[in-house]
Amino acid sequence: MPGLRSARAAWLALIALQLVWFGWLAPAETLGRSGGLLLAVAPLLLPLWPILRLNLDGLVIGGLLLLVYFCFAVVEAWISTGLAVRLLALLEIALILLYYLALLSVRRRRPGAARSD
């Protein structure tokens, strides 16, 4: 369960990072502050309830969703000229990698396997 808790913490930190990034530090120029926030945070809120409950299926769906955020962060870290945006993108990459590493620590039990805890 510690792996799942750290995955949940990474997910909540990603939501906070998106709020800070697109709401305060570097709002999207073309979409504005509210449009950028909506596009950045709304998809993260969709699987929030299963992730808060530490549901494995919800965590896997969240991991699939984070692939898009990972690609965006890599592109921002690569092409951004501003140091602040580049650091935010690298922080996002680190949080996503933490999420994936936390998911790697969880193993599914086989249906017929006996519990040893």
Backbone as numpy.savetxt, mean C-alpha at the origin, in Angstrom:
# Nx Ny Nz CAx CAy CAz Cx Cy Cz
0.73 -14.39 13.01 -0.05 -13.17 13.01 0.78 -11.88 13.01
2.04 -11.89 13.47 2.80 -10.64 13.42 3.01 -10.15 11.99
3.14 -11.07 11.04 3.29 -10.67 9.64 2.04 -9.97 9.13
0.89 -10.49 9.51 -0.35 -9.86 9.08 -0.53 -8.49 9.71
-0.12 -8.35 10.95 -0.24 -7.04 11.61 0.68 -6.01 10.94
1.86 -6.44 10.55 2.75 -5.49 9.88 2.25 -5.17 8.47
1.57 -6.11 7.82 0.97 -5.81 6.52 -0.14 -4.79 6.69
-0.94 -4.94 7.74 -2.01 -3.98 8.02 -1.41 -2.61 8.33
-0.35 -2.57 9.10 0.30 -1.29 9.42 0.87 -0.64 8.17
1.46 -1.43 7.29 1.99 -0.88 6.04 0.87 -0.32 5.17
-0.28 -1.00 5.15 -1.43 -0.53 4.37 -1.92 0.81 4.90
-2.07 0.92 6.22 -2.52 2.17 6.82 -1.50 3.29 6.61
-0.22 2.95 6.65 0.83 3.94 6.40 0.79 4.40 4.94
0.45 3.49 4.02 0.32 3.89 2.62 -0.85 4.85 2.42
-1.94 4.62 3.11 -3.07 5.55 3.02 -2.65 6.92 3.55
-1.96 6.94 4.69 -1.49 8.20 5.26 -0.50 8.89 4.32
0.38 8.12 3.70 1.35 8.69 2.77 0.65 9.31 1.57
-0.37 8.66 1.04 -1.10 9.22 -0.09 -1.80 10.52 0.31
-2.36 10.56 1.51 -3.01 11.79 1.98 -2.02 12.93 2.10
-0.84 12.64 2.64 0.18 13.68 2.78 0.74 14.08 1.43
1.00 13.10 0.58 1.63 13.37 -0.71 0.70 14.19 -1.61
-0.49 13.70 -1.85 -1.37 14.35 -2.82 -2.26 15.42 -2.20
-2.36 15.45 -0.89 -3.17 16.45 -0.26 -2.41 17.66 0.23
-1.11 17.47 0.51 -0.40 18.57 1.13 0.94 18.88 0.46
1.84 17.91 0.35 3.19 18.20 -0.11 3.31 18.42 -1.61
2.70 17.56 -2.40 2.83 17.68 -3.86 1.53 17.30 -4.54
0.52 18.18 -4.47 -0.75 17.85 -5.12 -0.58 17.77 -6.63
-1.42 16.97 -7.26 -1.36 16.80 -8.71 -1.70 18.13 -9.38
-0.89 18.51 -10.37 -1.09 19.80 -11.02 -2.33 19.79 -11.91
-2.55 18.71 -12.63 -3.67 18.69 -13.58 -4.99 18.36 -12.90
-4.97 17.55 -11.88 -6.21 17.14 -11.22 -6.58 18.03 -10.04
-5.65 18.78 -9.53 -5.90 19.59 -8.35 -5.77 18.75 -7.09
-5.94 19.40 -5.97 -5.76 18.72 -4.68 -6.83 17.65 -4.45
-8.09 17.97 -4.67 -9.16 17.00 -4.38 -9.18 15.86 -5.40
-8.93 16.15 -6.65 -8.91 15.09 -7.67 -7.76 14.12 -7.47
-6.60 14.65 -7.12 -5.46 13.78 -6.85 -5.67 12.92 -5.62
-6.26 13.51 -4.59 -6.56 12.74 -3.38 -7.57 11.63 -3.68
-8.58 11.96 -4.46 -9.60 10.96 -4.79 -8.99 9.81 -5.57
-8.17 10.11 -6.56 -7.57 9.06 -7.36 -6.53 8.25 -6.59
-5.87 8.86 -5.62 -4.81 8.16 -4.89 -5.34 7.35 -3.71
-6.36 7.85 -3.04 -6.79 7.22 -1.79 -7.99 6.30 -1.98
-8.89 6.62 -2.87 -10.13 5.83 -3.02 -9.86 4.35 -3.31
-8.94 3.99 -4.22 -8.70 2.56 -4.43 -8.14 1.84 -3.20
-7.39 2.57 -2.37 -6.85 1.95 -1.16 -7.92 1.72 -0.10
-9.02 2.45 -0.19 -10.09 2.29 0.79 -11.02 1.11 0.46
-11.00 0.65 -0.79 -11.90 -0.44 -1.19 -11.64 -1.74 -0.41
-10.41 -2.24 -0.31 -10.19 -3.47 0.47 -9.81 -3.21 1.92
-10.10 -2.02 2.43 -9.66 -1.66 3.77 -10.30 -2.54 4.85
-11.59 -2.82 4.76 -12.26 -3.60 5.80 -11.69 -5.02 5.91
-11.51 -5.76 4.81 -10.90 -7.10 4.96 -9.46 -7.03 5.48
-8.74 -5.98 5.11 -7.35 -5.86 5.60 -7.34 -5.55 7.08
-8.25 -4.71 7.53 -8.32 -4.42 8.97 -8.69 -5.66 9.77
-9.50 -6.54 9.19 -9.89 -7.78 9.85 -8.85 -8.88 9.66
-7.78 -8.61 8.93 -6.69 -9.55 8.63 -7.19 -10.77 7.87
-8.12 -10.55 6.96 -8.62 -11.61 6.09 -7.58 -11.87 5.00
-7.15 -13.12 4.86 -6.09 -13.43 3.90 -6.48 -13.09 2.47
-7.73 -13.35 2.10 -8.15 -13.03 0.74 -8.11 -11.53 0.49
-8.52 -10.74 1.47 -8.46 -9.29 1.34 -7.03 -8.79 1.26
-6.13 -9.43 2.00 -4.72 -9.05 1.93 -4.11 -9.36 0.57
-4.53 -10.46 -0.03 -4.02 -10.81 -1.36 -4.57 -9.85 -2.41
-5.85 -9.51 -2.31 -6.44 -8.54 -3.24 -5.76 -7.19 -3.07
-5.48 -6.81 -1.84 -4.73 -5.58 -1.60 -3.35 -5.62 -2.22
-2.70 -6.77 -2.16 -1.39 -6.91 -2.79 -1.45 -6.75 -4.30
-2.50 -7.26 -4.90 -2.67 -7.08 -6.34 -2.89 -5.60 -6.68
-3.65 -4.92 -5.86 -3.88 -3.49 -6.07 -2.59 -2.69 -5.91
-1.75 -3.12 -5.00 -0.51 -2.39 -4.75 0.49 -2.50 -5.90
0.28 -3.44 -6.81 1.16 -3.51 -7.97 1.08 -2.22 -8.79
-0.11 -1.66 -8.90 -0.28 -0.40 -9.64 0.44 0.73 -8.91
0.29 0.79 -7.59 0.96 1.82 -6.81 2.48 1.65 -6.87
2.94 0.43 -6.89 4.38 0.17 -6.99 4.93 0.69 -8.31
4.22 0.40 -9.40 4.65 0.88 -10.72 4.68 2.41 -10.76
3.64 3.04 -10.21 3.59 4.50 -10.17 4.76 5.06 -9.36
5.04 4.46 -8.22 6.13 4.96 -7.36 7.49 4.80 -8.03
7.69 3.69 -8.73 8.96 3.49 -9.43 9.13 4.55 -10.53
8.07 4.81 -11.27 8.14 5.83 -12.32 8.41 7.20 -11.71
7.72 7.55 -10.63 7.94 8.84 -9.98 9.36 8.96 -9.43
9.87 7.90 -8.85 11.23 7.94 -8.32 12.25 8.06 -9.44
11.92 7.53 -10.60 12.86 7.54 -11.72 12.86 8.87 -12.45
11.68 9.45 -12.70 11.63 10.63 -13.57 11.49 11.95 -12.82
11.17 11.92 -11.56 10.94 13.15 -10.83 12.24 13.91 -10.61
12.16 15.23 -10.79 13.35 16.06 -10.57 13.38 16.64 -9.16
12.22 16.74 -8.53 12.16 17.28 -7.18 12.56 16.25 -6.15
13.34 16.67 -5.18 13.81 15.75 -4.15 12.66 15.27 -3.27
11.72 16.15 -2.95 10.62 15.77 -2.07 9.76 14.68 -2.70
9.43 14.84 -3.96 8.60 13.83 -4.63 9.36 12.53 -4.78
10.63 12.61 -5.06 11.44 11.40 -5.19 11.52 10.65 -3.85
11.67 11.37 -2.76 11.72 10.73 -1.44 10.37 10.12 -1.08
9.28 10.80 -1.42 7.95 10.24 -1.17 7.75 8.96 -1.97
8.21 8.95 -3.20 8.08 7.76 -4.04 8.92 6.61 -3.47
10.12 6.91 -3.01 10.95 5.86 -2.42 10.35 5.33 -1.12
9.72 6.21 -0.35 9.03 5.76 0.86 7.85 4.86 0.51
7.14 5.22 -0.55 6.03 4.37 -0.98 6.53 3.00 -1.44
7.63 2.97 -2.16 8.21 1.69 -2.58 8.59 0.86 -1.36
9.19 1.49 -0.36 9.59 0.76 0.85 8.37 0.20 1.59
7.29 0.97 1.68 6.09 0.49 2.37 5.44 -0.67 1.61
5.44 -0.59 0.30 4.86 -1.67 -0.50 5.71 -2.93 -0.37
7.02 -2.79 -0.38 7.88 -3.96 -0.19 7.69 -4.56 1.20
7.49 -3.71 2.21 7.20 -4.21 3.56 5.90 -5.01 3.56
4.90 -4.52 2.85 3.62 -5.23 2.75 3.82 -6.61 2.13
4.56 -6.66 1.02 4.78 -7.95 0.35 5.62 -8.90 1.20
6.63 -8.37 1.89 7.42 -9.23 2.76 6.59 -9.76 3.92
5.67 -8.95 4.41 4.78 -9.41 5.48 3.86 -10.52 4.97
3.40 -10.40 3.73 2.56 -11.45 3.17 3.35 -12.75 2.94
4.64 -12.62 2.67 5.46 -13.82 2.48 5.61 -14.62 3.76
5.47 -13.95 4.89 5.64 -14.65 6.15 4.42 -15.50 6.52
3.33 -15.34 5.80 2.10 -16.07 6.09 2.04 -17.30 5.20
1.74 -18.40 5.78 1.59 -19.64 5.02 0.17 -20.15 5.19
-0.42 -20.54 4.09 -1.76 -21.14 4.15 -1.65 -22.57 4.62
-2.61 -22.97 5.43 -2.66 -24.36 5.87 -3.38 -25.18 4.84
-2.94 -26.40 4.69 -3.67 -27.33 3.82 -4.99 -27.69 4.48
-6.01 -27.96 3.70 -7.33 -28.24 4.29 -7.32 -29.39 5.29
-6.53 -30.43 5.09 -6.54 -31.58 5.99 -5.47 -31.53 7.05
-4.68 -30.47 7.09 -3.57 -30.40 8.04 -4.09 -30.11 9.44
-3.47 -30.76 10.42 -3.87 -30.56 11.83 -3.18 -29.31 12.36
-3.85 -28.61 13.25 -3.27 -27.42 13.86 -2.31 -27.84 14.97
-1.20 -27.14 15.04 -0.23 -27.47 16.08 -0.11 -26.36 17.10
-1.01 -25.39 17.09 -0.91 -24.31 18.08 -1.98 -24.43 19.09
